[in-house]
Amino acid sequence: MLRDLERLAARADEPSIRVQELVKAKIQPFDQQSHDQMIKSVDQLATDWVSQLEHSRQNNKAVEQLVLERAAKLRHDITVLHVLGAAARAEAARGDEVNSKLAQEIDKLGEDRAA
């Protein structure tokens, strides 16, 4: 009997199961017109976003083309500078050779007059 009382006391601490009344929903399902407007809004939003992405993609392609054009021009300019540098070096070497020959000829003229 003591055990039965302990079991009853333990059950009293547990929450009892109760049936709740169904509360009538205050929100009605939306009608066909609302449904159509929501679908149209979602379609318009998707169209706008895709349009923005296409615009961004076109801008990226334009920037990419500009980078490629500038890189090609820079490669060309570097090549031109290299060719000019090589020509300047060759001209300087030729000038040194001409100066050396002139100096030798002047020395020979000086020796011929001295003799």
C-alpha positions as CSV (number, residue, x, y, z in Angstrom):
1,M,0.0,0.0,0.0
2,L,2.8,2.3,0.8
3,R,4.2,1.6,-2.7
4,D,0.9,2.4,-4.3
5,L,0.8,5.7,-2.5
6,E,4.4,6.5,-3.7
7,R,3.4,5.6,-7.3
8,L,0.4,7.9,-7.1
9,A,2.5,10.7,-5.6
10,A,5.1,10.3,-8.4
11,R,2.3,10.4,-11.0
12,A,1.0,13.6,-9.5
13,D,4.3,15.3,-10.4
14,E,4.0,14.3,-14.0
15,P,2.1,16.6,-16.3
16,S,-1.3,15.1,-17.2
17,I,-2.4,14.6,-20.8
18,R,-5.2,17.0,-21.7
19,V,-7.2,17.4,-24.8
20,Q,-7.1,20.9,-26.2
21,E,-9.9,22.4,-28.2
22,L,-9.2,23.2,-31.9
23,V,-8.7,26.9,-32.3
24,K,-10.3,28.2,-35.4
25,A,-7.7,29.6,-37.8
26,K,-7.9,33.3,-38.3
27,I,-5.8,33.2,-41.5
28,Q,-7.6,32.1,-44.6
29,P,-5.8,30.5,-47.5
30,F,-5.1,33.1,-50.2
31,D,-7.3,33.2,-53.2
32,Q,-6.3,32.6,-56.9
33,Q,-5.7,36.3,-57.6
34,S,-3.3,36.6,-54.7
35,H,-1.6,33.4,-55.8
36,D,-1.2,34.8,-59.4
37,Q,0.2,38.1,-58.1
38,M,2.8,36.3,-55.9
39,I,3.8,34.1,-58.8
40,K,4.1,37.2,-61.1
41,S,6.2,39.0,-58.4
42,V,8.5,36.0,-58.1
43,D,8.9,35.8,-61.9
44,Q,9.6,39.5,-62.1
45,L,12.2,39.3,-59.3
46,A,13.9,36.4,-61.1
47,T,13.8,38.3,-64.4
48,D,15.4,41.4,-62.8
49,W,18.1,39.4,-61.1
50,V,19.0,37.5,-64.2
51,S,19.1,40.8,-66.1
52,Q,21.5,42.2,-63.5
53,L,23.7,39.1,-63.8
54,E,23.7,39.3,-67.6
55,H,24.7,43.0,-67.3
56,S,27.5,42.1,-64.9
57,R,28.6,39.3,-67.3
58,Q,28.8,41.8,-70.2
59,N,30.7,44.3,-68.1
60,N,33.2,41.5,-67.1
61,K,33.7,40.5,-70.7
62,A,34.3,44.2,-71.7
63,V,36.9,44.5,-68.9
64,E,38.5,41.2,-69.9
65,Q,38.8,42.4,-73.5
66,L,40.3,45.7,-72.4
67,V,42.9,43.8,-70.2
68,L,43.8,41.6,-73.2
69,E,44.1,44.6,-75.5
70,R,46.3,46.5,-73.0
71,A,48.5,43.5,-72.4
72,A,49.0,43.0,-76.2
73,K,49.9,46.7,-76.5
74,L,52.3,46.4,-73.6
75,R,54.0,43.4,-75.2
76,H,54.3,45.3,-78.5
77,D,55.8,48.3,-76.7
78,I,58.3,46.2,-74.8
79,T,59.3,44.5,-78.1
80,V,59.7,47.9,-79.8
81,L,61.9,49.1,-76.8
82,H,64.0,45.9,-77.1
83,V,64.5,46.4,-80.8
84,L,65.4,50.1,-80.3
85,G,67.8,49.2,-77.5
86,A,69.5,46.6,-79.7
87,A,69.8,49.1,-82.5
88,A,71.2,51.7,-80.1
89,R,73.7,49.2,-78.8
90,A,74.7,48.2,-82.3
91,E,75.0,51.9,-83.3
92,A,77.1,52.6,-80.2
93,A,79.4,49.7,-81.1
94,R,79.7,50.9,-84.7
95,G,80.4,54.4,-83.4
96,D,83.1,53.1,-81.1
97,E,84.6,51.2,-84.0
98,V,84.6,54.3,-86.2
99,N,86.1,56.4,-83.5
100,S,88.8,53.8,-82.9
101,K,89.7,53.7,-86.7
102,L,89.7,57.5,-86.8
103,A,92.0,57.6,-83.8
104,Q,94.3,55.1,-85.5
105,E,94.3,57.1,-88.7
106,I,95.1,60.3,-86.9
107,D,97.9,58.6,-85.0
108,K,99.3,57.4,-88.4
109,L,99.1,60.9,-89.8
110,G,100.9,62.2,-86.8
111,E,103.6,59.5,-87.3
112,D,103.9,60.2,-91.0
113,R,104.5,63.9,-90.4
114,A,107.0,63.2,-87.7
115,A,109.1,61.0,-89.9
